[in-house]
Amino acid sequence: TNLQWLNMFDVAYKDKSGRDKSWQVATRARQPKCISGQFADPDAVVIVPFHILENKIVITREYRVPLADYEYGFPAGLVDDGESVEQAVRRELEEETGLSLTRVISISPPVYTSAGMTDESVAMVYIECSGRPSTAGNTASESIEVDFVSPSQAARLCGNPTLKFDAKAWLVLYNYSKAGHL
């Protein structure tokens, strides 16, 4: 199945006892990375913004159709063709939050969150930012709220079992709540 944002493949492989097997893989690429070998560049960025003046981490609460609910997370988005990770961060941060990138703190290598199902990779990018939140740059299909969170607020959010979190965001927020800083 090939769609605009997602493609499905049956990938043939041999298990450790030499038996022929097949695995279904979802990918954003024209062919799965396990076939192309194109693992070097991330598909997307997940931005962990720290707002200097507020002295708090910036989170998003975004409606996600598969969850039929809002999910707590961070600004994120696909890296466009020909775009660097830093360019994608600057663009997605502005589009989703209205905030401005002031400094990149660190960029992870490509990391995978659901490797049993997809080869999608993201770069986790820790940054400092400034400005006032605005969702004016959101597309019509995006429903995003922006908030500043202190370590104690992060602890309350992470401790609420009724909330839905992006896995990466929950881990970052939990550690932020325990350490008191990023």
C-alpha positions as semicolon CSV with decimal commas, in nm:
position;residue;x (nm);y (nm);z (nm)
1;T;0,000;0,000;0,000
2;N;0,149;0,334;-0,101
3;L;-0,001;0,655;0,035
4;Q;0,119;1,015;0,051
5;W;0,283;0,987;0,395
6;L;0,307;0,611;0,455
7;N;0,399;0,302;0,257
8;M;0,359;-0,064;0,358
9;F;0,590;-0,346;0,248
10;D;0,626;-0,718;0,307
11;V;0,998;-0,775;0,362
12;A;1,135;-1,126;0,312
13;Y;1,410;-1,244;0,546
14;K;1,549;-1,561;0,701
15;D;1,515;-1,618;1,073
16;K;1,806;-1,745;1,284
17;S;1,720;-2,106;1,201
18;G;1,726;-2,033;0,825
19;R;1,350;-2,038;0,765
20;D;1,202;-1,798;0,512
21;K;0,992;-1,533;0,685
22;S;0,807;-1,213;0,600
23;W;0,770;-0,895;0,808
24;Q;0,536;-0,607;0,737
25;V;0,706;-0,268;0,756
26;A;0,558;0,081;0,746
27;T;0,790;0,345;0,605
28;R;0,779;0,703;0,482
29;A;1,029;0,620;0,206
30;R;0,976;0,460;-0,135
31;Q;1,138;0,143;0,000
32;P;1,214;0,031;0,357
33;K;1,548;0,132;0,505
34;C;1,627;-0,236;0,569
35;I;1,635;-0,272;0,187
36;S;1,782;0,066;0,085
37;G;2,033;0,092;0,370
38;Q;1,948;0,465;0,402
39;F;1,969;0,500;0,780
40;A;2,193;0,810;0,807
41;D;1,935;1,089;0,797
42;P;1,631;1,118;1,025
43;D;1,284;1,135;0,873
44;A;1,169;1,390;1,128
45;V;1,271;1,608;1,420
46;V;1,136;1,614;1,773
47;I;1,219;1,949;1,929
48;V;1,273;1,979;2,306
49;P;1,253;2,356;2,354
50;F;1,359;2,541;2,667
51;H;1,228;2,897;2,683
52;I;1,498;3,122;2,826
53;L;1,279;3,404;2,966
54;E;1,014;3,172;3,111
55;N;1,283;2,934;3,241
56;K;1,055;2,642;3,149
57;I;1,029;2,366;2,894
58;V;0,781;2,415;2,608
59;I;0,528;2,137;2,544
60;T;0,246;2,090;2,298
61;R;-0,093;1,935;2,337
62;E;-0,199;1,820;1,991
63;Y;-0,508;1,638;1,866
64;R;-0,412;1,301;1,719
65;V;-0,669;1,118;1,506
66;P;-0,545;0,762;1,588
67;L;-0,589;0,841;1,959
68;A;-0,920;1,028;1,917
69;D;-0,777;1,261;2,180
70;Y;-0,507;1,513;2,256
71;E;-0,150;1,395;2,313
72;Y;0,118;1,574;2,514
73;G;0,439;1,605;2,322
74;F;0,690;1,842;2,172
75;P;0,693;2,036;1,847
76;A;0,788;1,793;1,572
77;G;0,773;1,739;1,200
78;L;0,920;1,585;0,891
79;V;1,252;1,698;0,749
80;D;1,180;1,824;0,396
81;D;1,394;1,714;0,100
82;G;1,716;1,915;0,092
83;E;1,655;2,055;0,441
84;S;1,906;2,020;0,727
85;V;1,795;1,910;1,073
86;E;1,853;2,264;1,205
87;Q;1,647;2,415;0,922
88;A;1,362;2,169;0,996
89;V;1,380;2,258;1,366
90;R;1,364;2,631;1,295
91;R;1,070;2,587;1,053
92;E;0,866;2,342;1,265
93;L;0,920;2,538;1,589
94;E;0,792;2,854;1,422
95;E;0,498;2,682;1,247
96;E;0,376;2,487;1,549
97;T;0,451;2,726;1,836
98;G;0,534;3,070;1,694
99;L;0,859;3,061;1,895
100;S;1,207;3,139;1,759
101;L;1,513;2,918;1,779
102;T;1,796;3,096;1,962
103;R;2,043;2,811;2,018
104;V;2,078;2,442;1,937
105;I;2,203;2,260;2,246
106;S;2,231;1,906;2,106
107;I;2,113;1,684;1,822
108;S;2,076;1,308;1,864
109;P;2,153;1,057;1,594
110;P;1,843;0,906;1,430
111;V;1,644;0,716;1,695
112;Y;1,353;0,475;1,648
113;T;1,041;0,449;1,864
114;S;0,842;0,164;1,706
115;A;1,104;-0,050;1,530
116;G;0,876;-0,355;1,536
117;M;0,640;-0,173;1,302
118;T;0,819;0,110;1,122
119;D;1,165;0,230;1,020
120;E;1,071;0,594;1,090
121;S;1,351;0,775;1,268
122;V;1,365;1,109;1,444
123;A;1,644;1,334;1,566
124;M;1,581;1,455;1,920
125;V;1,692;1,819;1,915
126;Y;1,736;2,008;2,241
127;I;1,719;2,384;2,190
128;E;1,675;2,719;2,358
129;C;1,403;2,947;2,224
130;S;1,241;3,285;2,271
131;G;0,926;3,471;2,177
132;R;0,557;3,443;2,251
133;P;0,356;3,132;2,167
134;S;0,128;3,149;1,865
135;T;-0,047;2,881;1,665
136;A;-0,113;3,112;1,368
137;G;0,130;2,904;1,160
138;N;-0,063;2,579;1,215
139;T;-0,220;2,414;0,913
140;A;-0,596;2,358;0,904
141;S;-0,543;1,993;1,005
142;E;-0,335;2,083;1,313
143;S;-0,496;2,149;1,648
144;I;-0,209;2,244;1,879
145;E;-0,192;2,415;2,218
146;V;0,143;2,546;2,348
147;D;0,236;2,562;2,715
148;F;0,537;2,633;2,938
149;V;0,604;2,369;3,204
150;S;0,814;2,379;3,522
151;P;0,965;2,062;3,671
152;S;0,683;2,039;3,929
153;Q;0,419;2,083;3,657
154;A;0,593;1,812;3,451
155;A;0,575;1,578;3,753
156;R;0,198;1,636;3,785
157;L;0,144;1,574;3,414
158;C;0,354;1,255;3,411
159;G;0,173;1,127;3,718
160;N;-0,172;1,160;3,561
161;P;-0,274;0,820;3,416
162;T;-0,565;0,971;3,221
163;L;-0,339;1,178;2,993
164;K;-0,192;1,055;2,665
165;F;0,178;1,117;2,594
166;D;0,418;1,073;2,311
167;A;0,668;0,818;2,453
168;K;0,968;1,044;2,393
169;A;0,795;1,339;2,556
170;W;0,696;1,141;2,864
171;L;1,057;1,026;2,915
172;V;1,198;1,378;2,876
173;L;0,932;1,533;3,101
174;Y;0,974;1,263;3,367
175;N;1,352;1,318;3,377
176;Y;1,302;1,696;3,376
177;S;1,066;1,662;3,674
178;K;1,324;1,458;3,868
179;A;1,638;1,655;3,774
180;G;1,481;2,001;3,783
181;H;1,653;2,093;3,456
182;L;1,712;1,952;3,108
